[in-house]
Amino acid sequence: MALGRGRADGVCQARECNAQAVWTITWSNPKIPWADSKTWLSCDEHREFLSDYMKYRGFPCEINPLDPTDQPDGYSTSDQ
């Protein structure tokens, strides 16, 4: 599995998905304790798939609604 876009794009990071992101999935690799947490963006459709991807590997993750004030510059939730 490969992610299609980065956080700055404001869309779901599942491959080939162009839907607006509405969730953040924050995860970390416990085998690398000095590494920072990573955050993926997700649409409703891929939220469970992306979080299951982390849980399957034993990576703790937290799922939260995407904060509209935490949008990248030039992006608004009304953009389609």
Summary of the structure (lengths in Angstrom):
residues: 80
radius of gyration: 12.5
end to end distance: 25.1
largest distance: 39.1
contacts: 192
relative contact order: 0.25
helix: 24%
strand: 21%
